[in-house]
Amino acid sequence: MADQPTPLERFIQGILPENPVYRQLLGLCPVLAVSNGLKPAITMSVAVAFVLLGANVLISLIRNLLKPHLRIVIFTLTIATFVTLADRFLAAYVYQMSKTLGPYIPLIIVNCIIICRCEVCASKQSVFAAASDAIGQSLGFALALSSIAVVREILGTGMLFGLRVLPTAWPDWVIMILPPGAFLTLGLLLGVINWIDSYKSKKSRSS
Amino acid sequence: MVENKQKTESVQKASGSAVQVAPSPHLSSSSLTTQRMMLDVIIALLPVILTALYVFQWYAVKQLFICVASCLTAETLFMKMRNKPFSLNDYSATVTGLILALSLPGTAPWYVGVIASFVAIGIGKVIFGGLGMNIFNPAMVGRAFVMLAFASTLGASGYEDVTSAVNAITQATPMTVFKQAGIIAPLSDLFWGLSNGSLGETSAIASIIGGFYLCIRRTASWEIPASVIIVTAILGGIVNLINPQLEWTVLHHMFGGALLFGAFFIATDPVTSPLTTRGKFIFGAGVGAFIMLLRLFSGYPEGVMFAVLLMNALTPLINNWTIPRPLGKLLEP
C-alpha cells in the first residue's frame, strides 16, 4: 500500500495537523465532561492512550483475518476489552480518581477517536505504523484535553493540579467548572486555533 | 446561451447607472436608523438611570461607568479582531452597557461589570457576526455568565451590604425577603423604587415612563411588553385565586423585581425578538409565563433574565411559525 502515510507521518499528524479534538472534533464527550481539572484530564488521557495503543496494535495484528462485514464488531470487542482493563486498573489503584471520572472511563468504548483510528489506520497498516499512530493521536488528545482543563481549572478555581497559582483574592469563575464553561472554552480555543491557522496560511501565501 | 448571457450582462453594465434596480421597500424612512433607535432607548432609559442615581448614588455611578466603558472597549477590540468597520457610533454598545449595568446590583465588585461586558459583547454579539446577527440578548448573556460565575456576589445575599451608607442597600431585596421570609414589601416602595434590587429594576414608574416613550416612538413594539404584562397578571391572578390569603398580590408581581424593566427594555430588543405581530404576542406571552414559572417554582427569586434568554432561543422557531400568508396564497391542505 504505497499511498498510506508512513509511521512517522502518522505520529506527527496525530499531534496537531489532525488533532482528534481540535481538527477532527472527535471524542467530545470526555473532553467536555472531565476537563474541569488537570488531574482528571490527564488520567483520562492516559486511559485513552492505553486503550488506543492496545486496540490499534491488536487490530493491526489481526488485520488480515478481519471480515469486512464483521470488522466493527471486532473493533468494539477489542476496545471494550482494553477499556475494561483500564477501568478495573483505575478502580484498584486510584479509587478516588476512578470515582471522580465516574462513567466516563467505561464510556471510552464509544469514543469515536479509537474506532476511527482502528478503521483508518490499524486495519490497513503494519503494527509499527498503527502503534505510532496511536501514540500520536493520544498525544494530540492529551494536549487538547489538558489545554481545555488548564483554562477551566485556573479560571474556575484559581488552582492548577490542585495547587494555587492565582492569589486567593481571585474570584472563582464558578461557571468555568460547570458544563457551560466546557462548551465556551472548547469553542473559544477552537476559534483561537482556527485563527492562528488562517493567520499562518495568509502569511505563507503572501510570502 | 453563454453568448446571450454575456450580452445581457454587458447591457446591464452599460445601463447600470441609468436604471437602478433595488429590492423593496422603495419608500423607506431614512430616519429609521439603528443610531436613532439606540438614541431613543438611551432617552427612554433616562428616568430609570436617574432613579438609580437617586436611590443608589455612587454605586450606580460606578456600575454604569464600568459597564459602559468596558462595553465600548470590548466592541472596539472585538470588531478590530474580526476586521469589521468601526461601530461605536451606532450606540448599540452603549445601550448594551447601560442595560447590563442597570440589571446588575450596585454592590457587585468592579470585575463583575467588566467580565459581564466583555462576555456580552464578545460571546453575546460579535461571535455571531455583530449587531443584528446575535441570537441572544447580549446584555442578558453577559449577566447570565456572571450570575453563574459569581453566584455569591450576584445571588440574593450579594445585593445586601449592611454597612453601606446608602439606605436602600442595607436591606435585602423585596423579592428575596418575600421568597425567604414571606415578608411583603409595601406596594408604594416597589412603585416608586425606594427598595433594594438591581440598579434599574427598583422603580416601576421609571420603567413605565421610559417604556411608554419607546412604544410611542415605535422603537419597541408595544405587543411584547403588553403580552408580558397581561400573561404575568393572569398567572399572578390565578395564584391569588388559589391562595386568597396570600398578600403578595398581582400588583406586587408586576411592580416587584425586574418585570417591567425587562418587559419594556430587555424583551423588546428588535434583534432577538420575533418579526411578526403574532410572533411578538407569542414571544411576550412566553416571557411572561417563564417569569412566573421561575418566580413561583424555582430557587431564584427573579426569573426575567432566564425567561428572556429562553424565549430568545425560541425566536427563530416563532418566526417560522408565524410567516404571514401572502395575499391570494392558498392554505395548505
Interface residues (C-beta under 8 A of the other chain):
Chain A: P171 D172 W173 V174 I175 M176 L178 P180 L184 G191
Chain B: P109 Y111 I115 I123 I127 F145 L148 A149 F150 A151 T153
